[in-house]
Amino acid sequence: MAKSRVPVREQDPKVRAHNFEEVCLGYDEAEAVQEAQRCLGCKKPMCVAGCPVGIDIPGFIARLKEGDAVGASRVLARDSALPAVCGRVCPQETQCEGRCVLGVKGEPVAIGKLERYAADTARRMGVQAEPPQEKNGMRVAVIGAGPAGLTCAGDLARMGYEVKIFEALHQAGGVLVYGIPEFRLPKREVVEAEIENVRRLGVQIETNVVVGRSVTIDALLDEEGYDAVFIGSGAGLPKFMGIPGENGNGVFSANEYLTRANLMKAFSDEYDTPIVTGRRVAVVGGGNVAMDAARTALRLGAQTHIVYRRGEQELPARAEEVHHAKEEGVVFDLLTNPREILLDENGWVRGMVCVRMGLGEPDASGRRRPVEIEGSEFTMEVDTVIMALGTSPNPLIASTTQGLETNRWRCIVADEQDGRTTKEGVYAGGDAVTGAATVILAMGAGKAAAKGIDAYLKGRKK
């Protein structure tokens, strides 16, 4: 049994740093079969326990061993509405692959790359989702067409419910279309195709509907005849540092910057969406969103810096994303924290005052606490600053829904096991409940809520 996984092909860093085409090229059939052969097919597969949506990982890999990518895709479809997405953006190294027994003395099976191969191959061969044969006569409204909402809607449709998703933006997909760049997750080829599969299950999607303004949850339940509601509206409200100069021209939240580049296609000459590219860009933060913003700015022609107050070991971003950013030329200014953004006479960014940091004792997150080094203040020459410090849920839905409780972080209070909220018939999951997290965790919450809604409505029917 090979200790090392089959290498995956990628674009050359010097080439991809100047385009928005997908970085990872994926496995071909021979590579996928070879990598699948490494799987031991454990009787008690720990990889499945590490997957938030409980995919039958040994089952789909067993089909790949036989060269049956379509059969593998059907195994994936039982538990995941978005396998081609998950194969690309899930942090497998801390989930399924992190539990693989081969990882003890070698490299774990490349589960994510195999999932991507199976889903991509099935899509190219025209394999489509099959709608349920019978409807049960009950209706469920889903708020938000992101990973949580799409997953919950897909699972409920398979159970026979009539499901309609209400999406605030003009395009379905949530963070998959506005947050994650094209070079990590192709929109037309991958995201739109997987959303179309959800539609084929019978799910309706209505865009440009801002729940809390266009319609309320109470109206959906009391006036429009829905039997239950799932809230998967995400966390789109950006956080800032609160330092002087943060309201200057040339300072962006990563949310706005990436939305312009991704959803509104500002990177393409075929679109008129304005975006400030900058010559020297500082991205403040160390998560996946910071990496996405920095790598986008780099491709738009800027010299780009990641400014993060802790060290490399504490970076919350995926190791793969950090590696790719470094390969492409992003500069990492670690143990560095901004104090002030300097503005010129016209209010535009001309620099950023920073201080060097040291690492003290671990804090509540388990990471070592950053401590300022006295007398280490210096000024970075930048003309654009992008704040990638996390997001929180928009309070609109909670503020317009009587009986729906939120916590001190403005997240909706919901049961972890089934998504039940404090308002009867209303369920919630994903970033609207947890704050900003991963795509697969949101999908897991959507799946759990679908089961909770099904149990609630069947119990009420009795």
Residue pairs with C-beta under 8 A, 6 or more apart in sequence:
1 38
1 40
1 102
2 38
2 106
3 102
3 105
3 106
3 107
4 106
4 107
5 35
5 38
5 107
5 108
5 109
5 110
6 27
6 31
6 34
6 35
6 110
8 24
8 25
8 26
8 27
8 31
8 110
8 113
9 24
9 25
9 26
10 16
10 23
10 24
10 25
11 19
11 21
11 22
11 23
11 25
13 324
13 327
13 328
13 329
16 23
16 183
16 328
17 298
17 299
17 328
17 329
18 299
19 183
19 299
20 181
20 182
20 183
20 267
20 268
20 299
21 182
21 183
22 182
22 183
22 184
22 185
22 186
23 183
23 184
23 324
24 88
24 113
26 113
26 116
26 117
26 120
27 35
27 110
27 113
27 114
27 116
27 117
29 67
29 69
29 121
32 64
32 69
32 113
32 114
32 117
32 118
33 64
33 65
33 67
35 109
35 110
35 113
35 114
36 61
36 64
36 65
36 109
36 114
37 65
38 102
38 109
39 58
39 61
39 62
39 65
39 109
40 101
40 102
41 58
41 61
41 62
42 58
42 101
45 57
45 58
46 99
46 100
46 101
47 57
47 58
47 96
47 97
47 99
47 100
47 109
47 111
48 54
48 55
48 56
48 57
48 58
48 96
49 99
50 95
50 96
50 97
50 98
50 99
51 57
51 95
51 96
51 440
52 95
52 440
52 441
52 443
52 444
53 79
53 80
53 151
53 440
53 443
53 444
53 447
54 79
54 447
55 75
55 76
55 79
55 80
55 96
55 115
56 75
56 78
56 79
57 96
57 111
59 75
60 72
60 73
60 75
60 76
60 114
60 115
60 118
61 72
61 109
61 111
61 114
63 69
63 71
63 72
63 75
63 118
64 72
64 114
64 117
64 118
69 117
69 118
69 121
69 122
69 125
70 121
70 122
70 125
70 127
72 114
72 118
72 122
73 83
73 118
73 119
73 121
73 122
73 127
74 122
74 127
76 83
76 115
76 118
76 119
77 83
77 129
79 447
80 86
80 151
80 443
81 150
81 151
81 154
81 155
81 194
81 197
81 198
81 443
82 147
82 150
82 151
82 176
82 194
82 439
82 443
83 115
83 116
83 118
83 119
83 194
84 115
84 116
84 119
84 120
84 123
84 190
84 193
84 194
85 147
85 176
85 185
85 190
85 191
85 194
85 439
86 112
86 115
86 439
86 440
86 443
87 112
87 113
87 114
87 115
87 116
87 117
87 118
87 119
87 120
88 112
88 116
88 184
88 185
88 190
89 180
89 184
89 185
89 438
89 439
90 112
90 438
90 439
90 440
91 318
91 438
91 440
92 98
92 111
92 112
93 318
93 319
93 320
95 440
96 111
96 112
97 103
97 108
97 109
97 110
97 111
97 112
98 108
100 108
100 109
100 111
102 108
102 109
119 194
120 190
123 190
123 193
128 197
128 200
129 197
129 198
129 200
129 201
130 200
131 157
131 200
131 201
131 202
132 157
132 158
132 159
132 160
132 201
132 202
134 160
135 160
135 161
135 162
135 202
136 159
136 160
136 161
137 162
138 161
138 162
138 227
138 228
138 457
138 461
139 161
139 162
139 163
139 164
139 225
139 226
139 227
140 153
140 156
140 161
140 162
140 163
140 164
140 226
140 227
140 228
140 229
140 230
140 453
140 457
141 163
141 164
141 165
141 166
141 220
141 224
141 226
141 228
141 229
141 230
142 149
142 152
142 153
142 156
142 163
142 164
142 165
142 166
142 229
142 230
142 232
143 149
143 165
143 166
143 211
143 217
143 229
143 230
143 231
143 232
143 233
143 397
144 165
144 166
144 167
144 168
144 174
144 231
144 232
144 233
144 234
144 430
144 432
145 165
145 167
145 172
145 173
145 174
145 195
145 205
145 207
146 173
146 174
146 175
146 176
146 232
146 233
146 234
146 430
146 431
146 442
147 174
147 175
147 176
147 232
147 430
147 439
147 440
147 442
147 443
147 446
148 230
148 232
148 234
148 429
148 430
148 431
148 432
148 442
148 443
148 445
148 446
148 449
149 165
149 167
149 174
149 230
149 232
149 233
149 430
149 446
150 165
150 172
150 174
150 194
150 195
150 198
150 443
150 446
151 442
151 443
151 446
151 447
151 450
152 230
152 232
152 427
152 429
152 446
152 447
152 449
152 450
152 453
153 163
153 165
153 198
153 201
153 203
153 230
153 446
154 198
154 201
154 203
155 446
155 447
155 450
155 451
156 163
156 450
156 453
156 454
157 163
157 198
157 201
157 202
157 203
158 201
159 450
159 454
161 453
161 454
161 457
162 202
163 202
163 203
163 204
164 203
164 204
164 205
164 206
165 172
165 203
165 204
165 205
165 206
166 206
166 209
166 211
166 214
166 215
167 174
167 205
167 206
167 207
167 208
167 209
168 208
168 209
168 210
168 211
168 233
169 177
169 178
169 207
169 208
169 263
170 207
170 208
171 177
171 207
171 263
172 195
172 205
172 207
173 187
173 191
173 192
173 195
174 232
174 234
175 234
175 431
175 439
176 185
176 187
176 191
176 439
177 187
177 191
177 262
177 263
178 255
178 258
178 259
178 262
178 263
179 255
179 258
179 259
179 262
179 289
179 292
180 258
180 262
180 292
181 258
181 261
181 262
181 292
181 295
181 296
182 262
182 267
183 295
183 299
184 292
185 191
187 262
195 205
198 205
199 205
208 214
209 215
210 396
211 217
211 220
211 233
211 396
211 397
212 396
212 397
212 399
212 400
212 401
213 396
213 400
215 224
216 400
216 401
217 229
217 231
217 397
217 400
217 401
217 404
217 423
217 426
218 401
218 402
220 226
220 229
221 228
221 229
221 425
221 426
227 425
227 457
227 460
228 425
228 426
228 427
228 453
228 456
228 457
229 425
229 426
229 427
230 419
230 426
230 427
230 428
230 429
230 446
230 449
230 450
230 453
231 397
231 412
231 421
231 426
231 427
231 428
231 429
231 432
232 428
232 429
232 430
232 432
232 442
232 445
232 446
232 449
233 393
233 394
233 397
233 432
234 393
234 430
234 431
234 432
234 442
235 391
235 392
235 393
235 394
235 411
235 431
235 432
235 435
235 436
236 255
236 391
236 393
236 394
237 391
237 392
237 393
237 394
237 395
237 410
238 253
238 254
238 255
238 256
238 387
238 389
238 390
238 391
239 387
239 389
239 390
239 391
239 392
240 246
240 253
240 387
240 389
241 284
241 338
241 387
241 389
243 338
243 339
243 340
243 341
244 340
244 341
245 251
245 340
245 341
245 342
245 343
245 349
246 341
246 387
248 341
248 343
248 347
248 348
248 349
249 343
249 346
249 347
249 348
249 349
250 276
250 278
250 348
250 349
250 383
250 384
250 385
251 341
251 349
251 384
251 385
251 386
251 387
252 276
252 384
252 385
252 386
252 387
253 386
253 387
253 388
254 283
254 285
254 289
254 290
254 292
254 293
254 386
254 387
254 388
255 391
257 275
257 293
257 296
257 297
257 386
258 289
258 292
258 293
258 296
260 266
260 273
260 274
260 275
261 267
261 275
261 296
261 300
264 271
264 273
265 271
265 273
266 273
266 274
266 275
267 275
267 296
267 299
267 300
275 300
276 384
277 297
277 300
277 301
277 302
277 384
278 297
278 302
278 382
278 383
278 384
279 302
279 303
279 383
280 302
280 303
280 305
280 381
280 382
280 383
280 384
281 294
281 297
281 302
281 303
281 304
281 305
281 382
281 383
281 384
281 385
281 386
282 305
282 307
282 333
282 338
282 352
282 380
282 382
282 384
282 385
282 386
283 290
283 293
283 294
283 297
283 304
283 305
283 306
283 307
283 385
283 386
283 388
284 290
284 307
284 308
284 338
284 385
284 386
284 387
284 388
284 389
285 306
285 307
285 308
285 387
285 388
285 389
285 390
286 306
286 308
286 310
286 314
286 315
286 316
286 317
287 315
287 316
287 317
287 388
287 390
288 316
288 317
288 318
288 321
289 388
289 390
289 436
290 306
290 308
290 317
290 388
291 306
291 317
291 318
291 321
291 322
291 324
291 325
291 330
292 321
293 386
293 388
294 304
294 305
294 306
294 325
294 330
294 386
295 304
295 324
295 325
295 328
295 330
297 304
297 384
297 386
298 304
298 328
298 329
298 330
302 384
303 331
304 329
304 330
304 331
305 330
305 331
305 332
305 333
305 380
305 382
306 325
306 330
306 331
306 332
306 333
306 334
307 333
307 336
307 337
307 338
307 352
307 354
307 380
308 315
308 332
308 333
308 334
308 335
308 336
309 335
309 336
309 337
309 357
309 370
310 334
310 335
310 357
310 359
310 367
310 368
310 370
311 334
311 335
311 359
311 368
312 322
312 332
312 334
314 359
314 367
314 368
315 322
325 332
326 332
333 354
333 380
335 356
335 357
335 358
335 359
335 370
336 354
336 355
336 356
336 357
337 354
337 355
337 357
337 370
337 372
338 352
338 353
338 354
338 385
339 353
339 354
339 355
339 377
340 352
340 353
341 349
341 351
341 352
341 353
341 385
342 349
342 350
342 351
342 352
342 353
342 379
343 349
343 350
344 350
348 383
349 382
349 383
349 384
349 385
350 383
351 379
351 380
351 381
351 382
352 379
352 380
352 382
352 385
353 377
353 378
353 379
353 380
354 377
354 378
354 379
354 380
355 372
355 373
355 376
355 377
355 378
356 372
356 373
356 376
356 378
357 370
357 371
357 372
357 373
358 370
358 371
358 372
358 373
359 368
359 369
359 370
359 371
360 368
360 369
360 370
360 371
361 368
361 369
362 368
362 369
363 369
390 435
390 436
391 431
391 435
391 436
392 409
392 410
392 411
392 435
392 436
393 406
393 410
393 411
393 412
393 431
393 432
393 435
395 406
395 410
397 404
397 412
397 432
398 404
398 405
398 406
398 410
398 412
401 423
401 426
402 423
403 422
403 423
403 424
404 412
404 421
404 422
404 423
404 426
405 412
405 413
405 421
405 422
406 412
406 413
407 413
409 435
411 432
411 433
411 434
411 435
412 421
412 428
412 432
412 433
413 421
413 422
413 433
414 420
414 421
414 427
414 428
414 429
414 433
414 449
415 421
415 452
416 448
417 448
417 452
418 427
418 448
418 449
418 451
418 452
418 455
419 427
419 428
419 429
419 433
419 445
419 448
419 449
419 452
419 453
420 427
420 452
420 456
421 427
421 428
425 456
427 449
427 452
427 453
427 456
428 449
429 442
429 445
429 446
429 448
429 449
430 437
430 441
430 442
430 445
430 446
431 437
431 442
433 445
434 441
434 445
